[in-house]
Amino acid sequence: MTQETNSPWRGIHLIVGNDAQMDALAGEVPTLAAMGINVLITEINYSYAYTSHPELRTDNPISKDRVRALVKVCREHGVRLIPQFQCLGHQSWSKTTFPLLLRYPQFDETPGQFPNNENIYCRSWCPQHPEVNPIVFELFDELIEVFEADALHVGMDEVFLIASEHCPRCKGHAPARLFAQAVNAYHAHLVGKRGVEMLMWGDRLLDAETTGYGIWEAAANGTHPAIDLIPTDIIICDWHYELCDGYPSIPLFLEKGFRVLPAGWRNVEATERLIDYAQQHRHERLLGHLCTIWGAAQPGALADFPPVRAALAKLA
Ligand SMILES: [Zn+2]
């Protein structure tokens, strides 16, 4: 990479779902880089034209040529490009179930339950179904190869369905053990076998009760003890989108030995507060800041998204 390894991360995270969005993003990279953005995390999930598992592609998936074009422009402008594949949770959104659980419903943590995804947030795959990881790892490998990536973000936020009474394998198991088992399996493949870095969201590793965070940005479903059961070379993307007095997860993750990348969203004041708080906890393992987008701005117009501008002004 052309990027200096010691410069603070000034990152953007966004979901990219088709070639048109890839084109718009690639076209904007020179502008973003000139503003100071040096990391781009593109959440791809099932929206790539996978050849190992074409049955898991979404409609109109991103083509290899478009990824290569993005890789090229990022390299030319010193932007580290990191693909993301959302693991474990977020396997559906509203009534839409995503390809893995559509094609392989037996992988569902709650198979046959919650018709039309009613009364749940998102589906999860079962972390103990023996056929899931071999498939998912082939998708990881394709992304690493086509993105020429030296890191992969595995998502893992907001997992609510875990250790379900509806899963014959997981019923009665400790959620933290199951969550850590999944993290450790992905780490063994990515860091151990492929030699790339691993990033993940941090919320399931935080105790909602002791941190004072809500049950989205921290866990009230028993996964948080996993924080002590996973490798500390994982980069934790510590997302907080609301205005808070403090963000105790930042010193907590640092204390545990992780590298931490705090992440904000659309609230400019909250973004600034999060960056200010992080700057009060300067540490060599505190990497910088990640601006998430979540559809609040479109690829091609990210440079005008107010929190991106605010974050870059703070980090300058
Ligand atoms: Zn299970």
py3Dmol code that shows the C-alpha trace and the ligand (Angstrom):
import py3Dmol

protein = """\
ATOM      1  CA  MET A   1       0.000   0.000   0.000  1.00  0.00           C
ATOM      2  CA  THR A   2       1.131   3.513  -0.639  1.00  0.00           C
ATOM      3  CA  GLN A   3      -0.476   4.682   2.571  1.00  0.00           C
ATOM      4  CA  GLU A   4       1.865   5.401   5.441  1.00  0.00           C
ATOM      5  CA  THR A   5       1.139   2.815   8.072  1.00  0.00           C
ATOM      6  CA  ASN A   6       1.335   5.302  10.914  1.00  0.00           C
ATOM      7  CA  SER A   7      -1.014   7.940   9.576  1.00  0.00           C
ATOM      8  CA  PRO A   8      -4.400   8.030  11.339  1.00  0.00           C
ATOM      9  CA  TRP A   9      -7.236   6.233   9.640  1.00  0.00           C
ATOM     10  CA  ARG A  10      -9.729   8.608   8.098  1.00  0.00           C
ATOM     11  CA  GLY A  11     -12.227   6.128   6.803  1.00  0.00           C
ATOM     12  CA  ILE A  12     -15.604   5.780   5.176  1.00  0.00           C
ATOM     13  CA  HIS A  13     -17.805   2.688   5.417  1.00  0.00           C
ATOM     14  CA  LEU A  14     -20.609   2.129   2.946  1.00  0.00           C
ATOM     15  CA  ILE A  15     -22.697  -0.633   1.417  1.00  0.00           C
ATOM     16  CA  VAL A  16     -22.158  -1.076  -2.316  1.00  0.00           C
ATOM     17  CA  GLY A  17     -24.689  -3.233  -4.141  1.00  0.00           C
ATOM     18  CA  ASN A  18     -24.209  -2.943  -7.905  1.00  0.00           C
ATOM     19  CA  ASP A  19     -21.974  -1.725 -10.709  1.00  0.00           C
ATOM     20  CA  ALA A  20     -23.584   1.703 -10.933  1.00  0.00           C
ATOM     21  CA  GLN A  21     -22.772   2.370  -7.291  1.00  0.00           C
ATOM     22  CA  MET A  22     -19.253   1.034  -7.783  1.00  0.00           C
ATOM     23  CA  ASP A  23     -18.765   3.422 -10.717  1.00  0.00           C
ATOM     24  CA  ALA A  24     -20.027   6.376  -8.706  1.00  0.00           C
ATOM     25  CA  LEU A  25     -17.761   5.461  -5.818  1.00  0.00           C
ATOM     26  CA  ALA A  26     -14.686   4.944  -7.992  1.00  0.00           C
ATOM     27  CA  GLY A  27     -15.349   8.296  -9.642  1.00  0.00           C
ATOM     28  CA  GLU A  28     -15.352   9.998  -6.270  1.00  0.00           C
ATOM     29  CA  VAL A  29     -12.185   8.423  -4.854  1.00  0.00           C
ATOM     30  CA  PRO A  30      -9.822  11.159  -6.139  1.00  0.00           C
ATOM     31  CA  THR A  31     -11.949  13.829  -4.453  1.00  0.00           C
ATOM     32  CA  LEU A  32     -12.234  11.867  -1.219  1.00  0.00           C
ATOM     33  CA  ALA A  33      -8.501  11.187  -1.166  1.00  0.00           C
ATOM     34  CA  ALA A  34      -7.735  14.864  -1.754  1.00  0.00           C
ATOM     35  CA  MET A  35      -9.925  15.669   1.281  1.00  0.00           C
ATOM     36  CA  GLY A  36      -7.933  13.237   3.423  1.00  0.00           C
ATOM     37  CA  ILE A  37      -9.883   9.957   3.278  1.00  0.00           C
ATOM     38  CA  ASN A  38      -7.364   7.105   3.335  1.00  0.00           C
ATOM     39  CA  VAL A  39      -9.516   4.045   4.133  1.00  0.00           C
ATOM     40  CA  LEU A  40     -12.604   2.819   2.330  1.00  0.00           C
ATOM     41  CA  ILE A  41     -14.583  -0.107   3.743  1.00  0.00           C
ATOM     42  CA  THR A  42     -17.005  -1.393   1.138  1.00  0.00           C
ATOM     43  CA  GLU A  43     -19.678  -3.736   2.461  1.00  0.00           C
ATOM     44  CA  ILE A  44     -20.340  -6.204  -0.344  1.00  0.00           C
ATOM     45  CA  ASN A  45     -22.078  -9.189   1.246  1.00  0.00           C
ATOM     46  CA  TYR A  46     -23.838 -11.194  -1.498  1.00  0.00           C
ATOM     47  CA  SER A  47     -23.652  -8.434  -4.128  1.00  0.00           C
ATOM     48  CA  TYR A  48     -20.579  -9.695  -5.963  1.00  0.00           C
ATOM     49  CA  ALA A  49     -20.587 -12.018  -8.962  1.00  0.00           C
ATOM     50  CA  TYR A  50     -19.126 -14.914  -6.976  1.00  0.00           C
ATOM     51  CA  THR A  51     -17.955 -17.813  -9.091  1.00  0.00           C
ATOM     52  CA  SER A  52     -17.488 -20.290  -6.237  1.00  0.00           C
ATOM     53  CA  HIS A  53     -21.156 -19.956  -5.293  1.00  0.00           C
ATOM     54  CA  PRO A  54     -23.127 -18.268  -8.068  1.00  0.00           C
ATOM     55  CA  GLU A  55     -26.306 -19.357  -6.317  1.00  0.00           C
ATOM     56  CA  LEU A  56     -25.515 -16.824  -3.569  1.00  0.00           C
ATOM     57  CA  ARG A  57     -25.292 -13.768  -5.832  1.00  0.00           C
ATOM     58  CA  THR A  58     -27.923 -11.070  -5.537  1.00  0.00           C
ATOM     59  CA  ASP A  59     -29.555  -9.763  -8.730  1.00  0.00           C
ATOM     60  CA  ASN A  60     -27.263  -7.510 -10.799  1.00  0.00           C
ATOM     61  CA  PRO A  61     -24.174  -8.285  -8.752  1.00  0.00           C
ATOM     62  CA  ILE A  62     -20.967  -6.271  -8.924  1.00  0.00           C
ATOM     63  CA  SER A  63     -18.677  -7.499 -11.687  1.00  0.00           C
ATOM     64  CA  LYS A  64     -14.994  -8.299 -11.354  1.00  0.00           C
ATOM     65  CA  ASP A  65     -14.034  -5.487 -13.745  1.00  0.00           C
ATOM     66  CA  ARG A  66     -15.722  -2.881 -11.568  1.00  0.00           C
ATOM     67  CA  VAL A  67     -13.941  -4.108  -8.462  1.00  0.00           C
ATOM     68  CA  ARG A  68     -10.651  -3.967 -10.317  1.00  0.00           C
ATOM     69  CA  ALA A  69     -11.360  -0.402 -11.390  1.00  0.00           C
ATOM     70  CA  LEU A  70     -12.019   0.582  -7.778  1.00  0.00           C
ATOM     71  CA  VAL A  71      -8.883  -1.214  -6.598  1.00  0.00           C
ATOM     72  CA  LYS A  72      -6.845   0.669  -9.191  1.00  0.00           C
ATOM     73  CA  VAL A  73      -8.122   4.142  -8.368  1.00  0.00           C
ATOM     74  CA  CYS A  74      -7.776   3.519  -4.621  1.00  0.00           C
ATOM     75  CA  ARG A  75      -4.197   2.385  -5.088  1.00  0.00           C
ATOM     76  CA  GLU A  76      -3.366   5.396  -7.226  1.00  0.00           C
ATOM     77  CA  HIS A  77      -4.684   7.704  -4.527  1.00  0.00           C
ATOM     78  CA  GLY A  78      -3.279   5.990  -1.447  1.00  0.00           C
ATOM     79  CA  VAL A  79      -6.645   4.749  -0.160  1.00  0.00           C
ATOM     80  CA  ARG A  80      -6.687   1.397   1.626  1.00  0.00           C
ATOM     81  CA  LEU A  81      -9.647  -0.584   0.301  1.00  0.00           C
ATOM     82  CA  ILE A  82     -11.184  -3.149   2.655  1.00  0.00           C
ATOM     83  CA  PRO A  83     -14.119  -5.340   1.617  1.00  0.00           C
ATOM     84  CA  GLN A  84     -16.748  -6.420   4.131  1.00  0.00           C
ATOM     85  CA  PHE A  85     -18.828  -9.553   4.340  1.00  0.00           C
ATOM     86  CA  GLN A  86     -21.513  -9.422   7.017  1.00  0.00           C
ATOM     87  CA  CYS A  87     -21.299 -12.593   9.115  1.00  0.00           C
ATOM     88  CA  LEU A  88     -23.638 -14.373  11.495  1.00  0.00           C
ATOM     89  CA  GLY A  89     -26.388 -11.748  11.963  1.00  0.00           C
ATOM     90  CA  HIS A  90     -28.050  -9.402   9.477  1.00  0.00           C
ATOM     91  CA  GLN A  91     -28.981 -12.276   7.175  1.00  0.00           C
ATOM     92  CA  SER A  92     -32.263 -10.575   6.350  1.00  0.00           C
ATOM     93  CA  TRP A  93     -33.671  -7.078   6.222  1.00  0.00           C
ATOM     94  CA  SER A  94     -37.355  -6.479   6.746  1.00  0.00           C
ATOM     95  CA  LYS A  95     -39.188  -9.158   4.731  1.00  0.00           C
ATOM     96  CA  THR A  96     -36.206  -9.929   2.517  1.00  0.00           C
ATOM     97  CA  THR A  97     -34.093 -12.897   3.510  1.00  0.00           C
ATOM     98  CA  PHE A  98     -30.614 -12.815   2.020  1.00  0.00           C
ATOM     99  CA  PRO A  99     -29.267 -15.479  -0.342  1.00  0.00           C
ATOM    100  CA  LEU A 100     -27.460 -17.774   2.101  1.00  0.00           C
ATOM    101  CA  LEU A 101     -30.560 -18.547   4.152  1.00  0.00           C
ATOM    102  CA  LEU A 102     -32.817 -18.483   1.111  1.00  0.00           C
ATOM    103  CA  ARG A 103     -30.784 -21.121  -0.710  1.00  0.00           C
ATOM    104  CA  TYR A 104     -29.807 -23.041   2.414  1.00  0.00           C
ATOM    105  CA  PRO A 105     -32.659 -22.598   4.894  1.00  0.00           C
ATOM    106  CA  GLN A 106     -31.199 -25.387   6.995  1.00  0.00           C
ATOM    107  CA  PHE A 107     -28.391 -22.971   8.004  1.00  0.00           C
ATOM    108  CA  ASP A 108     -30.872 -20.695   9.766  1.00  0.00           C
ATOM    109  CA  GLU A 109     -30.476 -20.310  13.542  1.00  0.00           C
ATOM    110  CA  THR A 110     -34.287 -20.300  13.739  1.00  0.00           C
ATOM    111  CA  PRO A 111     -35.269 -22.619  10.881  1.00  0.00           C
ATOM    112  CA  GLY A 112     -38.900 -22.390   9.872  1.00  0.00           C
ATOM    113  CA  GLN A 113     -39.637 -19.784  12.535  1.00  0.00           C
ATOM    114  CA  PHE A 114     -40.845 -16.198  12.069  1.00  0.00           C
ATOM    115  CA  PRO A 115     -42.603 -16.387   8.684  1.00  0.00           C
ATOM    116  CA  ASN A 116     -42.025 -13.222   6.617  1.00  0.00           C
ATOM    117  CA  ASN A 117     -39.402 -12.293   9.224  1.00  0.00           C
ATOM    118  CA  GLU A 118     -42.087 -10.913  11.469  1.00  0.00           C
ATOM    119  CA  ASN A 119     -41.251 -10.134  15.099  1.00  0.00           C
ATOM    120  CA  ILE A 120     -37.504 -10.329  14.551  1.00  0.00           C
ATOM    121  CA  TYR A 121     -34.866  -7.753  13.655  1.00  0.00           C
ATOM    122  CA  CYS A 122     -32.716  -9.846  11.314  1.00  0.00           C
ATOM    123  CA  ARG A 123     -32.102 -13.532  10.754  1.00  0.00           C
ATOM    124  CA  SER A 124     -28.846 -15.180  11.844  1.00  0.00           C
ATOM    125  CA  TRP A 125     -27.069 -18.162  10.455  1.00  0.00           C
ATOM    126  CA  CYS A 126     -26.217 -20.930  12.890  1.00  0.00           C
ATOM    127  CA  PRO A 127     -22.605 -20.588  14.083  1.00  0.00           C
ATOM    128  CA  GLN A 128     -22.453 -24.326  14.697  1.00  0.00           C
ATOM    129  CA  HIS A 129     -23.866 -25.684  11.445  1.00  0.00           C
ATOM    130  CA  PRO A 130     -20.848 -27.521  10.025  1.00  0.00           C
ATOM    131  CA  GLU A 131     -21.531 -26.587   6.388  1.00  0.00           C
ATOM    132  CA  VAL A 132     -21.730 -22.809   6.792  1.00  0.00           C
ATOM    133  CA  ASN A 133     -18.100 -21.776   7.256  1.00  0.00           C
ATOM    134  CA  PRO A 134     -16.691 -23.745   4.298  1.00  0.00           C
ATOM    135  CA  ILE A 135     -19.097 -21.871   2.002  1.00  0.00           C
ATOM    136  CA  VAL A 136     -18.576 -18.479   3.610  1.00  0.00           C
ATOM    137  CA  PHE A 137     -14.793 -18.880   3.540  1.00  0.00           C
ATOM    138  CA  GLU A 138     -14.912 -19.414  -0.212  1.00  0.00           C
ATOM    139  CA  LEU A 139     -16.745 -16.095  -0.494  1.00  0.00           C
ATOM    140  CA  PHE A 140     -14.141 -14.436   1.785  1.00  0.00           C
ATOM    141  CA  ASP A 141     -11.386 -15.813  -0.447  1.00  0.00           C
ATOM    142  CA  GLU A 142     -12.971 -14.471  -3.603  1.00  0.00           C
ATOM    143  CA  LEU A 143     -13.334 -11.023  -2.066  1.00  0.00           C
ATOM    144  CA  ILE A 144      -9.743 -11.021  -0.815  1.00  0.00           C
ATOM    145  CA  GLU A 145      -8.514 -12.013  -4.239  1.00  0.00           C
ATOM    146  CA  VAL A 146     -10.515  -9.618  -6.379  1.00  0.00           C
ATOM    147  CA  PHE A 147     -10.074  -6.686  -3.978  1.00  0.00           C
ATOM    148  CA  GLU A 148      -6.371  -7.590  -3.589  1.00  0.00           C
ATOM    149  CA  ALA A 149      -7.221  -7.013   0.053  1.00  0.00           C
ATOM    150  CA  ASP A 150      -4.918  -7.088   3.059  1.00  0.00           C
ATOM    151  CA  ALA A 151      -7.889  -7.002   5.454  1.00  0.00           C
ATOM    152  CA  LEU A 152     -11.519  -8.075   5.612  1.00  0.00           C
ATOM    153  CA  HIS A 153     -14.343  -6.740   7.783  1.00  0.00           C
ATOM    154  CA  VAL A 154     -16.650  -9.507   8.989  1.00  0.00           C
ATOM    155  CA  GLY A 155     -19.451  -7.316  10.348  1.00  0.00           C
ATOM    156  CA  MET A 156     -21.062  -9.228  13.252  1.00  0.00           C
ATOM    157  CA  ASP A 157     -23.062  -6.328  14.655  1.00  0.00           C
ATOM    158  CA  GLU A 158     -26.510  -6.478  16.185  1.00  0.00           C
ATOM    159  CA  VAL A 159     -26.708 -10.257  16.460  1.00  0.00           C
ATOM    160  CA  PHE A 160     -29.885 -10.845  18.433  1.00  0.00           C
ATOM    161  CA  LEU A 161     -30.694 -14.387  17.353  1.00  0.00           C
ATOM    162  CA  ILE A 162     -28.014 -16.596  18.871  1.00  0.00           C
ATOM    163  CA  ALA A 163     -28.234 -19.696  21.080  1.00  0.00           C
ATOM    164  CA  SER A 164     -31.849 -19.938  20.013  1.00  0.00           C
ATOM    165  CA  GLU A 165     -34.248 -22.420  21.531  1.00  0.00           C
ATOM    166  CA  HIS A 166     -35.185 -23.215  17.916  1.00  0.00           C
ATOM    167  CA  CYS A 167     -31.677 -24.407  16.995  1.00  0.00           C
ATOM    168  CA  PRO A 168     -31.009 -28.078  17.710  1.00  0.00           C
ATOM    169  CA  ARG A 169     -27.248 -27.409  17.906  1.00  0.00           C
ATOM    170  CA  CYS A 170     -27.167 -24.173  19.901  1.00  0.00           C
ATOM    171  CA  LYS A 171     -30.114 -24.419  22.280  1.00  0.00           C
ATOM    172  CA  GLY A 172     -28.898 -24.014  25.854  1.00  0.00           C
ATOM    173  CA  HIS A 173     -25.376 -22.927  24.903  1.00  0.00           C
ATOM    174  CA  ALA A 174     -23.819 -19.748  26.278  1.00  0.00           C
ATOM    175  CA  PRO A 175     -24.228 -16.927  23.730  1.00  0.00           C
ATOM    176  CA  ALA A 176     -20.738 -15.561  24.468  1.00  0.00           C
ATOM    177  CA  ARG A 177     -19.151 -18.955  23.775  1.00  0.00           C
ATOM    178  CA  LEU A 178     -21.007 -19.298  20.492  1.00  0.00           C
ATOM    179  CA  PHE A 179     -20.195 -15.751  19.443  1.00  0.00           C
ATOM    180  CA  ALA A 180     -16.508 -16.185  20.307  1.00  0.00           C
ATOM    181  CA  GLN A 181     -16.423 -19.516  18.505  1.00  0.00           C
ATOM    182  CA  ALA A 182     -17.640 -17.784  15.345  1.00  0.00           C
ATOM    183  CA  VAL A 183     -15.158 -14.905  15.709  1.00  0.00           C
ATOM    184  CA  ASN A 184     -12.313 -17.349  16.298  1.00  0.00           C
ATOM    185  CA  ALA A 185     -13.227 -19.440  13.274  1.00  0.00           C
ATOM    186  CA  TYR A 186     -13.263 -16.410  10.963  1.00  0.00           C
ATOM    187  CA  HIS A 187      -9.998 -15.208  12.508  1.00  0.00           C
ATOM    188  CA  ALA A 188      -8.348 -18.596  11.968  1.00  0.00           C
ATOM    189  CA  HIS A 189      -9.230 -18.447   8.302  1.00  0.00           C
ATOM    190  CA  LEU A 190      -8.490 -14.770   7.648  1.00  0.00           C
ATOM    191  CA  VAL A 191      -5.527 -14.026   9.886  1.00  0.00           C
ATOM    192  CA  GLY A 192      -4.227 -17.554  10.353  1.00  0.00           C
ATOM    193  CA  LYS A 193      -4.638 -19.023   6.900  1.00  0.00           C
ATOM    194  CA  ARG A 194      -4.896 -16.040   4.557  1.00  0.00           C
ATOM    195  CA  GLY A 195      -2.565 -13.685   6.433  1.00  0.00           C
ATOM    196  CA  VAL A 196      -4.886 -10.663   6.234  1.00  0.00           C
ATOM    197  CA  GLU A 197      -6.146  -8.440   9.026  1.00  0.00           C
ATOM    198  CA  MET A 198      -9.637  -8.820  10.451  1.00  0.00           C
ATOM    199  CA  LEU A 199     -12.041  -6.078  11.413  1.00  0.00           C
ATOM    200  CA  MET A 200     -15.419  -6.405  13.106  1.00  0.00           C
ATOM    201  CA  TRP A 201     -18.062  -4.219  14.731  1.00  0.00           C
ATOM    202  CA  GLY A 202     -17.725  -4.051  18.509  1.00  0.00           C
ATOM    203  CA  ASP A 203     -21.278  -3.898  19.871  1.00  0.00           C
ATOM    204  CA  ARG A 204     -21.712  -7.590  20.772  1.00  0.00           C
ATOM    205  CA  LEU A 205     -18.549  -7.392  22.902  1.00  0.00           C
ATOM    206  CA  LEU A 206     -19.930  -4.624  25.123  1.00  0.00           C
ATOM    207  CA  ASP A 207     -22.143  -5.074  28.163  1.00  0.00           C
ATOM    208  CA  ALA A 208     -25.141  -2.752  27.826  1.00  0.00           C
ATOM    209  CA  GLU A 209     -25.580  -2.678  31.581  1.00  0.00           C
ATOM    210  CA  THR A 210     -22.082  -1.678  32.680  1.00  0.00           C
ATOM    211  CA  THR A 211     -21.347   0.612  29.735  1.00  0.00           C
ATOM    212  CA  GLY A 212     -24.712   2.378  29.868  1.00  0.00           C
ATOM    213  CA  TYR A 213     -25.172   2.009  26.114  1.00  0.00           C
ATOM    214  CA  GLY A 214     -28.468   0.916  24.546  1.00  0.00           C
ATOM    215  CA  ILE A 215     -29.127  -2.665  23.446  1.00  0.00           C
ATOM    216  CA  TRP A 216     -28.132  -1.976  19.828  1.00  0.00           C
ATOM    217  CA  GLU A 217     -24.689  -0.511  20.366  1.00  0.00           C
ATOM    218  CA  ALA A 218     -24.039  -2.917  23.247  1.00  0.00           C
ATOM    219  CA  ALA A 219     -25.286  -6.377  24.169  1.00  0.00           C
ATOM    220  CA  ALA A 220     -28.042  -7.309  26.560  1.00  0.00           C
ATOM    221  CA  ASN A 221     -28.245 -10.833  25.160  1.00  0.00           C
ATOM    222  CA  GLY A 222     -25.233 -12.395  26.824  1.00  0.00           C
ATOM    223  CA  THR A 223     -22.619 -12.168  24.072  1.00  0.00           C
ATOM    224  CA  HIS A 224     -20.382  -9.580  25.761  1.00  0.00           C
ATOM    225  CA  PRO A 225     -18.083 -11.955  27.732  1.00  0.00           C
ATOM    226  CA  ALA A 226     -16.750 -12.950  24.305  1.00  0.00           C
ATOM    227  CA  ILE A 227     -14.518  -9.869  24.589  1.00  0.00           C
ATOM    228  CA  ASP A 228     -12.122 -12.012  26.652  1.00  0.00           C
ATOM    229  CA  LEU A 229     -12.340 -15.056  24.381  1.00  0.00           C
ATOM    230  CA  ILE A 230     -11.095 -13.689  21.051  1.00  0.00           C
ATOM    231  CA  PRO A 231      -7.703 -12.624  19.638  1.00  0.00           C
ATOM    232  CA  THR A 232      -6.718  -9.036  20.376  1.00  0.00           C
ATOM    233  CA  ASP A 233      -5.185  -8.479  16.953  1.00  0.00           C
ATOM    234  CA  ILE A 234      -8.723  -7.934  15.604  1.00  0.00           C
ATOM    235  CA  ILE A 235      -9.510  -4.307  14.787  1.00  0.00           C
ATOM    236  CA  ILE A 236     -12.690  -3.318  16.593  1.00  0.00           C
ATOM    237  CA  CYS A 237     -14.933  -0.823  14.816  1.00  0.00           C
ATOM    238  CA  ASP A 238     -16.614   0.785  17.830  1.00  0.00           C
ATOM    239  CA  TRP A 239     -19.767   2.411  16.474  1.00  0.00           C
ATOM    240  CA  HIS A 240     -21.756   5.011  18.368  1.00  0.00           C
ATOM    241  CA  TYR A 241     -24.207   7.220  16.548  1.00  0.00           C
ATOM    242  CA  GLU A 242     -25.905   9.018  19.416  1.00  0.00           C
ATOM    243  CA  LEU A 243     -24.776  11.993  21.422  1.00  0.00           C
ATOM    244  CA  CYS A 244     -23.383  10.635  24.698  1.00  0.00           C
ATOM    245  CA  ASP A 245     -21.523  12.189  27.616  1.00  0.00           C
ATOM    246  CA  GLY A 246     -18.777   9.632  27.155  1.00  0.00           C
ATOM    247  CA  TYR A 247     -17.912   6.577  25.117  1.00  0.00           C
ATOM    248  CA  PRO A 248     -16.461   4.151  27.697  1.00  0.00           C
ATOM    249  CA  SER A 249     -16.026   1.400  25.131  1.00  0.00           C
ATOM    250  CA  ILE A 250     -13.025   3.215  23.647  1.00  0.00           C
ATOM    251  CA  PRO A 251     -10.823   2.930  26.780  1.00  0.00           C
ATOM    252  CA  LEU A 252     -12.301  -0.530  27.442  1.00  0.00           C
ATOM    253  CA  PHE A 253     -11.296  -1.967  24.075  1.00  0.00           C
ATOM    254  CA  LEU A 254      -7.869  -0.323  24.376  1.00  0.00           C
ATOM    255  CA  GLU A 255      -7.413  -1.764  27.849  1.00  0.00           C
ATOM    256  CA  LYS A 256      -8.260  -5.229  26.512  1.00  0.00           C
ATOM    257  CA  GLY A 257      -5.485  -4.871  23.942  1.00  0.00           C
ATOM    258  CA  PHE A 258      -7.453  -4.292  20.739  1.00  0.00           C
ATOM    259  CA  ARG A 259      -6.881  -1.724  18.039  1.00  0.00           C
ATOM    260  CA  VAL A 260      -9.932   0.522  17.974  1.00  0.00           C
ATOM    261  CA  LEU A 261     -11.548   2.422  15.136  1.00  0.00           C
ATOM    262  CA  PRO A 262     -14.413   4.548  16.509  1.00  0.00           C
ATOM    263  CA  ALA A 263     -17.278   4.977  14.057  1.00  0.00           C
ATOM    264  CA  GLY A 264     -19.992   7.627  13.801  1.00  0.00           C
ATOM    265  CA  TRP A 265     -22.935   8.195  11.475  1.00  0.00           C
ATOM    266  CA  ARG A 266     -25.226  11.039  10.433  1.00  0.00           C
ATOM    267  CA  ASN A 267     -25.421  13.165  13.575  1.00  0.00           C
ATOM    268  CA  VAL A 268     -22.682  15.763  13.148  1.00  0.00           C
ATOM    269  CA  GLU A 269     -22.615  16.785  16.802  1.00  0.00           C
ATOM    270  CA  ALA A 270     -22.372  13.144  17.917  1.00  0.00           C
ATOM    271  CA  THR A 271     -19.586  12.527  15.404  1.00  0.00           C
ATOM    272  CA  GLU A 272     -17.645  15.494  16.760  1.00  0.00           C
ATOM    273  CA  ARG A 273     -18.255  14.422  20.355  1.00  0.00           C
ATOM    274  CA  LEU A 274     -17.046  10.894  19.591  1.00  0.00           C
ATOM    275  CA  ILE A 275     -13.874  12.201  17.935  1.00  0.00           C
ATOM    276  CA  ASP A 276     -13.221  14.626  20.807  1.00  0.00           C
ATOM    277  CA  TYR A 277     -13.640  11.794  23.300  1.00  0.00           C
ATOM    278  CA  ALA A 278     -11.322   9.562  21.311  1.00  0.00           C
ATOM    279  CA  GLN A 279      -8.724  12.298  21.149  1.00  0.00           C
ATOM    280  CA  GLN A 280      -8.781  12.479  24.944  1.00  0.00           C
ATOM    281  CA  HIS A 281      -7.766   8.815  24.941  1.00  0.00           C
ATOM    282  CA  ARG A 282      -4.918   9.001  22.466  1.00  0.00           C
ATOM    283  CA  HIS A 283      -3.175   5.685  22.136  1.00  0.00           C
ATOM    284  CA  GLU A 284      -1.063   3.987  19.498  1.00  0.00           C
ATOM    285  CA  ARG A 285      -3.833   1.411  19.054  1.00  0.00           C
ATOM    286  CA  LEU A 286      -6.530   4.059  18.578  1.00  0.00           C
ATOM    287  CA  LEU A 287      -6.515   4.184  14.804  1.00  0.00           C
ATOM    288  CA  GLY A 288      -8.556   7.230  13.781  1.00  0.00           C
ATOM    289  CA  HIS A 289     -12.199   7.539  12.779  1.00  0.00           C
ATOM    290  CA  LEU A 290     -14.666   5.775  10.512  1.00  0.00           C
ATOM    291  CA  CYS A 291     -17.614   7.616   8.967  1.00  0.00           C
ATOM    292  CA  THR A 292     -20.464   5.214   8.282  1.00  0.00           C
ATOM    293  CA  ILE A 293     -23.025   6.154   5.671  1.00  0.00           C
ATOM    294  CA  TRP A 294     -25.935   3.661   5.894  1.00  0.00           C
ATOM    295  CA  GLY A 295     -27.721   5.122   2.904  1.00  0.00           C
ATOM    296  CA  ALA A 296     -27.758   8.674   4.280  1.00  0.00           C
ATOM    297  CA  ALA A 297     -25.615   9.766   1.310  1.00  0.00           C
ATOM    298  CA  GLN A 298     -25.114   8.166  -2.081  1.00  0.00           C
ATOM    299  CA  PRO A 299     -21.826   6.999  -3.613  1.00  0.00           C
ATOM    300  CA  GLY A 300     -20.657   9.941  -5.680  1.00  0.00           C
ATOM    301  CA  ALA A 301     -21.915  12.419  -3.068  1.00  0.00           C
ATOM    302  CA  LEU A 302     -20.014  11.212  -0.013  1.00  0.00           C
ATOM    303  CA  ALA A 303     -17.711  14.222   0.003  1.00  0.00           C
ATOM    304  CA  ASP A 304     -20.693  16.472   0.714  1.00  0.00           C
ATOM    305  CA  PHE A 305     -22.042  14.369   3.590  1.00  0.00           C
ATOM    306  CA  PRO A 306     -21.797  16.790   6.548  1.00  0.00           C
ATOM    307  CA  PRO A 307     -20.381  14.266   9.075  1.00  0.00           C
ATOM    308  CA  VAL A 308     -17.588  13.371   6.648  1.00  0.00           C
ATOM    309  CA  ARG A 309     -16.622  17.021   6.375  1.00  0.00           C
ATOM    310  CA  ALA A 310     -16.923  17.509  10.134  1.00  0.00           C
ATOM    311  CA  ALA A 311     -14.815  14.444  10.876  1.00  0.00           C
ATOM    312  CA  LEU A 312     -12.081  15.438   8.450  1.00  0.00           C
ATOM    313  CA  ALA A 313     -11.974  18.926   9.938  1.00  0.00           C
ATOM    314  CA  LYS A 314     -11.532  17.439  13.426  1.00  0.00           C
ATOM    315  CA  LEU A 315      -8.910  14.946  12.300  1.00  0.00           C
ATOM    316  CA  ALA A 316      -6.872  17.422  10.242  1.00  0.00           C
TER     317      ALA A 316
END
"""
ligand_1 = """\
1
ZN
Zn -27.309 -22.894 15.993
"""
view = py3Dmol.view(width=600, height=400)
view.addModel(protein, "pdb")
view.setStyle({"model": 0}, {"cartoon": {"style": "trace"}})
view.addModel(ligand_1, "xyz")
view.setStyle({"model": 1}, {"stick": {}})
view.zoomTo()
view.show()
